[in-house]
Structure formats: structure tokens, C-alpha cells
Amino acid sequence: MKLVVAIVHSEDTGALLGALLERGHRATRLSSSGGFLRQANVTIMVGVDDDKVEEVLALIRATCTSRTRVVNPMPPIMEPGEFFMPYPLEVEVGGATVFVLPVERFERI
């Protein structure tokens, strides 16, 4: 048995959970934040048998895609009289960070 822990962009959560449930996988959703833009992320935990790990990873790949977004950078801390001209930046968001961990024991109570 394995524990799949996927940290995904909040916009991808609905599609991923729907795909997991459609295939009969139970999942736990934890709200989290962090990353470059400090945007909302979601941590999805799924306990699966060893032979189902690749299926879960394929669902994550299919639903959690990377995309670009234009953001305005935060102005730096400046001294009085200095002038900061922010230019929009194009950054990549989305995708997933996935950990697959061995599970020594599992009980449903």
C-alpha cells in the first residue's frame, strides 16, 4: 500500500477530486498555501494499493496542468524619493508536486 500526497493548485482541485472519486479512490483534501506567488494550494492525500499508484498519478497528470499567468510583482522596500515602475511578469502556475510514500499499516475505523 502507498500514500500518494499531491500538492496542487487550488484551481485544479475540483477536477482532480472528481476524477479520483469517479475511479473509486477516496481522497482527503487539506487546504495549504505557499510557493512563489503564495497562492492557495491544496494537498490531496490518497491511500492506494501498489498496483493503483500509476492510475492515480495518471489522473493527477491529466487534471493538474501547468499554465502561464501574468502577475504584477510586489514593490521592493524603497527609500523616500525612490521610484519603482512595476512591469508585469509572466510566470508558470499549476501542475503538481507529488510524493509517493510506503504505508506500513492501514486501518479504516
C-alpha positions as CSV (number, residue, x, y, z in Angstrom):
1,M,0.0,0.0,0.0
2,K,1.1,3.5,-0.8
3,L,0.2,7.0,0.3
4,V,0.1,9.5,-2.6
5,V,0.4,13.1,-1.4
6,A,-0.2,15.6,-4.2
7,I,0.2,19.4,-3.7
8,V,-1.9,21.0,-6.4
9,H,-3.1,24.5,-7.4
10,S,-6.5,25.3,-5.9
11,E,-8.0,25.7,-9.4
12,D,-7.2,22.1,-10.3
13,T,-8.7,20.6,-7.1
14,G,-12.3,20.1,-8.3
15,A,-11.3,18.3,-11.5
16,L,-8.8,16.1,-9.6
17,L,-11.2,15.1,-6.8
18,G,-13.9,14.4,-9.4
19,A,-11.6,12.1,-11.4
20,L,-10.4,10.3,-8.3
21,L,-13.9,9.7,-7.0
22,E,-15.1,8.6,-10.4
23,R,-12.4,5.9,-10.4
24,G,-13.3,4.8,-6.8
25,H,-10.4,6.4,-5.0
26,R,-11.1,8.0,-1.6
27,A,-9.2,11.2,-1.0
28,T,-8.6,13.7,1.8
29,R,-8.3,17.4,1.0
30,L,-6.2,19.8,3.1
31,S,-6.0,23.5,2.3
32,S,-2.5,24.9,2.2
33,S,-0.6,27.8,0.8
34,G,2.9,28.6,-0.3
35,G,5.1,28.7,-3.3
36,F,6.4,31.5,-5.4
37,L,3.1,33.5,-5.5
38,R,1.8,32.5,-2.1
39,Q,-1.4,31.4,-3.7
40,A,-3.8,28.9,-2.3
41,N,-2.8,25.3,-2.8
42,V,-4.5,22.1,-1.8
43,T,-2.8,18.9,-0.5
44,I,-4.6,15.8,-1.6
45,M,-3.8,12.5,0.2
46,V,-4.9,9.2,-1.3
47,G,-4.2,5.7,0.1
48,V,-3.9,3.2,-2.7
49,D,-2.8,-0.4,-3.4
50,D,0.6,-0.6,-5.1
51,D,-1.0,-1.6,-8.4
52,K,-3.2,1.5,-8.5
53,V,-0.4,4.1,-7.9
54,E,0.2,4.6,-11.7
55,E,-3.5,5.1,-12.3
56,V,-3.6,7.8,-9.6
57,L,-0.5,9.5,-11.0
58,A,-2.1,9.5,-14.5
59,L,-5.2,11.2,-13.1
60,I,-3.0,13.9,-11.4
61,R,-1.1,14.4,-14.7
62,A,-4.3,14.7,-16.7
63,T,-6.1,17.2,-14.3
64,C,-3.2,19.3,-12.9
65,T,-1.7,21.1,-15.8
66,S,0.8,23.9,-15.8
67,R,-0.2,27.2,-17.3
68,T,1.2,30.8,-17.5
69,R,-0.3,33.8,-15.7
70,V,0.7,37.4,-15.8
71,V,1.3,39.0,-12.4
72,N,2.4,42.3,-11.1
73,P,5.5,42.0,-8.8
74,M,5.5,43.3,-5.3
75,P,7.3,46.6,-5.0
76,P,10.5,46.4,-3.0
77,I,11.0,48.3,0.2
78,M,12.2,51.7,-1.0
79,E,13.6,54.8,0.5
80,P,11.6,58.0,0.3
81,G,12.0,59.7,-3.1
82,E,12.8,56.4,-5.0
83,F,10.6,55.4,-7.9
84,F,9.5,51.9,-8.7
85,M,7.9,51.0,-12.0
86,P,6.4,47.5,-11.8
87,Y,6.3,45.5,-15.0
88,P,4.0,42.6,-15.3
89,L,5.8,39.2,-15.2
90,E,4.7,36.0,-16.9
91,V,5.0,33.1,-14.5
92,E,4.1,29.4,-14.7
93,V,1.5,28.2,-12.2
94,G,-0.4,24.9,-11.7
95,G,1.0,21.4,-12.1
96,A,1.5,19.3,-9.1
97,T,4.2,18.2,-6.6
98,V,3.6,14.5,-5.8
99,F,5.1,12.3,-3.1
100,V,4.5,8.5,-3.0
101,L,5.2,7.1,0.4
102,P,5.1,3.5,1.6
103,V,2.4,2.6,4.2
104,E,3.4,0.1,6.8
105,R,-0.1,-0.3,8.2
106,F,-3.6,0.9,7.3
107,E,-6.8,0.7,9.3
108,R,-10.3,2.1,8.5
109,I,-12.1,2.7,11.8
